[in-house]
Amino acid sequence: MPIKVTITGTLAWTDGTDSISGKVSTTETPTGQHAIESVQAFDSTGATVDLAGVTPGEILFKNKDLVNSIIVTTDATFAVKTMTLEPGRGVILPTTVATWHAKAVTVGTTVDLLVLAIDA
């Protein structure tokens, strides 16, 4: 039986009178057979995200910390901040980038990052 991957996202806004929303949903059949889910800890010096050999087609990052933010980037020097995830925030990205890096924004803190990656 082939592997199926479903990605769904909804963005909605309301001011109590007016509202707008949009939804994106896709189901794909990846050619790869691997997936990873792990929670990894990152301090303010940063490190490479461990994808355990998965060559991502889709990747999810979620900041598990309720106080501190985390930078997630493809740049090992952290000069380019691909994204900063505020406490509790997450993102799902289609990507073929296999090397990601993360670090806590605040010096002296460690932030847990949920990582879910699925082979392309």
N, C-alpha and C positions, 0 to 999 in steps of 0.2 A: 504494500500500500504506500503510495507516495506521501511524503511529508507535506503538510499544508501550513502556511504561516498567514495569520490574519492580523492586520494592523488597522486600528480604528482610533480616530481622534476627533474630538468635538470642541469647538470654541464657541462660547455663547456670552452675550452681553445684554444687560437690561438696566434701565434707569427707573423701573417701576411703571413706566407708561409705554415706552417703546422697547423693542428687543430685536436683536439680530443674532443669527447663529449660522455656523457652517460645519459640515462634517466631511471627513475624508475617511474612506474605508477601502482596503484592498486585500485580496487574498492571492497569495503567490505560492508557487511550487518551487522551492529552492533546489539547486542541483547538488548542493552539499548535504551532508548527513549529521552535522555537529551543531551543538548549541551549548551555551554555558549560562549559568546564573550563579552569581556570587556577590557577597558583600565584602568590599575591600576598604581598608582604612588608609587614609592619606593625611600626612601632616603638612606643614607649610613649606617644607623643602621640595615636596613633589616626588612622584615616581611614575613608572610606566604602569598602565592598567593591564592586568593579566587576563588575556582572552583565551588562555589554555589551548592554543592552536586553532581556534575558530577563525576563519576568514570571513569577516562579517559582510552580510548583505543588508542586514538590519541590526541596529544596536539601540539599546535603551540604557539611559543613565538616570538614576534617581538619588538625590541627596537625602540620606536617611537622618541627617542631623536636624534638629528643630530650632537651632540657634545660629549655627555658623554656615557660611557659604563655601562653595567649592568651585574651583576653576577646572574645566575639562577642555583639553586642547589636543591638537595634532602636533603641536610645536614643543619639542623637548626642552627648549630654553624658556618657555612660558612668556616669551615676548609677544606672541600673538595669542590672545585669549579667545579661543573659538566660542566658548560660552562660560558664563558664570551661573551656576545653579544656586538660587537662594534656598534657605532652609525648607525642606519638604518638597521642593520642586523637581520635576523630571522632564525628560525629553526622549522622543523616539526619532531616530534618524535613519534614512536609507543611506548606506555608505559602503564603499569598498576599501576604506582606510583600515588597515590592520594594526596600526600602532597609535595608541591614545595615551595621554598623560593626564594626571590629575594632581591637584594640591589644594590644601585648605587655604582660604584667603587670609585668615587671621593667624598671625605668628603665635606659636605655642599651643595651637589646638590640633586635634585630629578629627577628621570628618569621615564617616562611613558612607560609601558610595555603592548603591546597588547597581550591578552591571549585568545586563542580559544581552547576549549576542547570538545571532543565528547565522549559520553559513549562507553564503550567497547561492 
